[in-house]
């Protein structure tokens, strides 16, 4: 058995053992409101408010300059809810999945936790999260409150297990000064893959010893996720069947996407060794290559607006959707899973936890926290605030967001992306052709799916 396959099986086994121990190790969660009216929910809250002060624990990943913003948001929440005290804890992202699983299994989970939606289906499928449907219904919250895909990516098996706190819109950043210097028109961004490949070639420059000095386009460290984004631009938003039981990695669209990425690596970067050498050199920089102007194009998100403005105020760049592939329907922005807040199973104060989660994702706390960062919100109405008018590239962002599609994730998404990372690497180094790689990865993903569903 392949080493990667053994590692994935071991990881999956640990996850299942931890989660299946929930029933034996955690106290029963207090039930969520059973009614569908705001009055019933308010009554439940009144009972909670009449008792002693409730203490909630919040786990999050807002480090550096964003931590004080989160602390201010929490302080505002407590001022508005004097019956609740919130203890916020900054958790490192590395190892957080295992740490949160262990805490839930041991009955020591936080009341509200920040969880990437790439991992949400796995937690929800094993009963590790509290469904929020009754609360959402009682509040009369509509999924139209958010951009398409943001809310849907919190749903597993027909129930909602989290609410989005950041948006996942992904697009292409391109350096307009570099485009002009290379004789390209910044007003004519490529709409097809052939045009994109030609522009990337024209923008790439090499040193005398053949090393890439400026990359026309950087693949990124997570090449498996890059594959998924370009696959969506080629018309395929999912590598799974609608019921998430059958792998669909060996499709014609997937082979076309692997072939295109292989050409980007070979023709614009001079091979995968150069890609790795460029990535190694860039890892020593204080800022990403695009901010340091050693990359002319890269995959980007709105959280980078403030980063670029701080790191390089003179950076001249614009945003564009992904060019459409040969099997796609033209340029499109990609909505990939981002962060949500969830309520782990076992909390003793579900109503208070819901009030905190709602404040952080739906109410004014959600707007204030992201607006302070010049960062887009997944909530449509918040992005219409006049304060965003000063945010660089805001009109471009809104225009791009109007035409986006969402990548479908599964309960085994982290393991699947490990397979896709190896797939792209093996195709890039020439160990497999795109056709061979697609067949290999399809079988690997199918094995993971079969193992997961066999445990249901």
KOLKEDO-924948 format. One line per 5 residues: for each residue x, y, z of C-alpha. Coordinates in steps of 0.05 Angstrom, whole numbers, plus 5000, padded with zeros to 4 digits. Example, Ala and Ser with C-alpha at 12.3 -4.5 7.8 and 13.67 -1.06 7.14 Angstrom:
REM residues 2
5246 4910 5156  5273 4979 5143
//
This chain:
REM residues 456
5000 5000 5000  5025 5069 4983  5057 5108 5041  5008 5166 5031  4950 5118 5032
4973 5087 5097  4981 5155 5128  4912 5176 5107  4881 5112 5134  4915 5123 5200
4891 5195 5204  4820 5175 5187  4821 5120 5240  4844 5167 5294  4789 5217 5275
4735 5164 5276  4758 5136 5343  4758 5204 5375  4690 5224 5348  4656 5157 5360
4675 5164 5433  4632 5226 5439  4571 5190 5466  4612 5156 5520  4656 5214 5540
4614 5277 5537  4554 5301 5576  4489 5307 5539  4480 5374 5506  4424 5418 5528
4371 5416 5473  4365 5474 5424  4298 5510 5420  4246 5462 5393  4198 5515 5368
4200 5555 5304  4182 5623 5332  4225 5680 5356  4181 5684 5418  4199 5614 5440
4273 5629 5429  4266 5694 5469  4233 5656 5525  4290 5607 5528  4339 5665 5530
4300 5698 5586  4306 5636 5629  4381 5635 5617  4388 5710 5633  4349 5702 5698
4400 5654 5726  4472 5663 5746  4522 5695 5699  4541 5647 5643  4614 5638 5623
4630 5618 5552  4696 5597 5522  4712 5619 5451  4768 5589 5410  4793 5629 5350
4854 5640 5305  4856 5716 5300  4929 5730 5312  4974 5792 5304  4936 5857 5292
4869 5822 5287  4870 5795 5358  4858 5864 5390  4800 5873 5341  4769 5807 5364
4779 5827 5436  4743 5892 5424  4686 5855 5390  4680 5807 5449  4680 5865 5497
4624 5899 5459  4584 5834 5461  4592 5828 5537  4572 5901 5546  4507 5885 5508
4499 5819 5544  4519 5831 5617  4494 5761 5636  4549 5729 5595  4624 5729 5605
4667 5706 5546  4737 5678 5554  4770 5682 5486  4831 5638 5471  4877 5647 5411
4892 5578 5384  4947 5562 5333  4919 5534 5268  4970 5478 5266  4940 5416 5298
4874 5451 5315  4831 5396 5284  4860 5342 5329  4859 5389 5389  4786 5406 5380
4767 5334 5368  4803 5313 5431  4769 5369 5471  4700 5348 5446  4712 5275 5459
4736 5291 5529  4678 5337 5546  4724 5398 5549  4705 5433 5485  4696 5508 5479
4625 5534 5474  4639 5568 5407  4697 5551 5361  4725 5577 5296  4727 5521 5245
4747 5520 5172  4689 5497 5129  4736 5448 5095  4733 5409 5160  4661 5423 5179
4629 5363 5142  4675 5314 5177  4657 5342 5246  4583 5345 5230  4580 5275 5201
4606 5246 5267  4559 5286 5311  4613 5331 5339  4574 5396 5326  4507 5421 5348
4458 5435 5292  4434 5507 5289  4370 5500 5248  4320 5513 5305  4357 5577 5325
4362 5601 5253  4288 5587 5242  4268 5622 5307  4308 5684 5286  4278 5683 5216
4347 5685 5184  4347 5671 5109  4404 5640 5070  4398 5700 5023  4431 5740 5078
4498 5712 5052  4530 5706 4984  4513 5642 4947  4555 5584 4972  4575 5616 5038
4515 5590 5076  4508 5525 5037  4578 5504 5055  4556 5499 5128  4503 5447 5113
4513 5372 5122  4458 5321 5111  4405 5375 5109  4423 5410 5173  4463 5474 5187
4523 5467 5233  4557 5534 5229  4551 5605 5203  4604 5639 5160  4647 5694 5189
4693 5705 5129  4680 5700 5055  4718 5652 5009  4716 5689 4942  4780 5674 4903
4805 5709 4840  4869 5729 4804  4912 5788 4826  4954 5817 4771  5008 5870 4772
4989 5924 4722  5058 5957 4721  5090 5891 4702  5038 5880 4649  5053 5947 4616
5128 5935 4621  5119 5868 4585  5078 5901 4530  5011 5874 4554  4947 5913 4561
4922 5913 4634  4851 5928 4608  4851 5862 4569  4859 5807 4620  4857 5737 4589
4790 5703 4583  4816 5635 4559  4870 5588 4584  4912 5597 4521  4912 5672 4530
4930 5664 4604  4987 5617 4587  5015 5665 4535  5012 5724 4584  5045 5683 4640
5102 5665 4591  5111 5738 4571  5113 5761 4644  5164 5709 4670  5236 5731 4674
5299 5689 4688  5367 5703 4718  5431 5686 4680  5435 5618 4714  5365 5600 4692
5329 5612 4758  5261 5647 4757  5268 5720 4780  5196 5740 4768  5142 5688 4760
5088 5701 4710  5040 5662 4754  5054 5626 4820  5021 5558 4828  5020 5564 4904
5042 5516 4958  4977 5477 4959  4977 5453 4887  4919 5405 4901  4874 5463 4920
4899 5502 4860  4878 5444 4817  4807 5447 4846  4801 5521 4832  4823 5515 4759
4779 5454 4751  4719 5496 4772  4740 5547 4720  4738 5489 4671  4665 5476 4687
4671 5423 4742  4657 5447 4813  4660 5378 4846  4703 5316 4842  4646 5277 4875
4578 5253 4852  4518 5290 4880  4511 5241 4937  4586 5246 4953  4596 5171 4945
4631 5167 4878  4698 5199 4858  4700 5240 4794  4773 5258 4787  4784 5222 4721
4738 5265 4679  4758 5298 4613  4754 5366 4647  4801 5342 4702  4852 5316 4651
4848 5382 4613  4861 5419 4678  4921 5377 4697  4949 5386 4626  4941 5461 4631
4975 5465 4699  5031 5421 4674  5041 5469 4616  5043 5528 4664  5097 5493 4705
5139 5473 4644  5130 5531 4597  5128 5590 4645  5172 5565 4701  5220 5518 4665
5198 5456 4703  5177 5435 4772  5247 5443 4801  5244 5517 4786  5175 5521 4818
5203 5490 4881  5265 5534 4881  5223 5596 4872  5177 5574 4929  5237 5561 4974
5266 5629 4959  5199 5663 4971  5189 5628 5038  5245 5671 5066  5210 5736 5049
5170 5776 5100  5114 5784 5050  5084 5741 4994  5118 5744 4925  5062 5786 4895
5070 5840 4948  5145 5839 4937  5134 5843 4861  5170 5778 4846  5105 5749 4819
5063 5782 4765  5000 5741 4777  4975 5699 4835  4911 5671 4864  4883 5722 4913
4828 5738 4964  4800 5802 4993  4837 5794 5060  4901 5812 5022  4878 5883 5006
4902 5908 5074  4964 5864 5072  4986 5892 5005  4970 5963 5025  5013 5956 5087
5071 5918 5055  5075 5956 4990  5033 6019 4986  5058 6033 4915  5037 5965 4889
4997 5973 4825  4949 5915 4814  4879 5896 4794  4832 5836 4803  4805 5789 4751
4763 5725 4750  4795 5659 4730  4797 5651 4655  4749 5598 4630  4777 5531 4609
4760 5494 4545  4703 5457 4581  4680 5518 4621  4631 5574 4608  4677 5633 4609
4712 5671 4665  4688 5657 4736  4708 5673 4807  4717 5613 4854  4684 5609 4922
4724 5561 4965  4710 5542 5036  4729 5594 5088  4719 5602 5163  4656 5593 5205
4638 5594 5278  4607 5530 5305  4579 5504 5372  4614 5439 5391  4569 5384 5418
4566 5381 5494  4561 5455 5512  4523 5467 5576  4497 5535 5553  4473 5527 5481
4427 5588 5482  4483 5634 5506  4531 5602 5457  4481 5616 5401  4476 5690 5422
4552 5696 5417  4556 5659 5351  4500 5702 5322  4535 5766 5345  4600 5745 5312
4568 5723 5245  4502 5758 5235  4496 5819 5281  4536 5883 5285  4597 5848 5314
4607 5812 5248  4605 5877 5209  4650 5917 5255  4704 5864 5261  4714 5856 5185
4703 5929 5168  4761 5947 5215  4805 5904 5171  4779 5930 5104  4759 5858 5094
4698 5835 5056  4641 5803 5093  4602 5741 5071  4540 5781 5089  4514 5818 5027
4485 5879 5062  4548 5892 5102  4590 5898 5039  4543 5954 5017  4567 5999 5074
4593 6066 5049  4655 6057 5093  4680 6006 5043  4686 6060 4990  4756 6074 5014
4778 6002 5008  4824 5990 4949  4794 5950 4891  4726 5947 4924  4685 5958 4861
4726 5906 4825  4714 5856 4881  4639 5867 4881  4636 5860 4805  4674 5794 4808
4632 5767 4865  4570 5772 4822  4595 5713 4780  4623 5659 4825  4615 5585 4836
4630 5544 4898  4677 5484 4904  4641 5425 4934  4675 5394 4996  4664 5327 5028
4672 5298 5099  4740 5272 5078  4764 5337 5046  4831 5342 5083  4850 5272 5062
4826 5284 4991  4869 5346 4985  4929 5306 5007  4915 5259 4948  4907 5318 4901
4972 5349 4925  5008 5285 4908  4971 5279 4842  4994 5348 4818  5065 5337 4842
5071 5270 4806  5043 5300 4742  5088 5361 4748  5152 5320 4755  5131 5274 4699
5121 5212 4742  5051 5206 4711  5016 5234 4651  4953 5276 4666  4911 5216 4643
4949 5167 4687  4948 5215 4746  4873 5226 4741  4860 5151 4742  4907 5140 4801
4876 5197 4841  4806 5175 4825  4819 5106 4855  4853 5137 4917  4794 5183 4929
4744 5128 4916  4779 5084 4968  4773 5141 5019  4700 5151 5002  4685 5076 5008
4719 5073 5075  4681 5133 5101  4613 5110 5078  4625 5039 5103  4630 5069 5173
4562 5103 5170
//
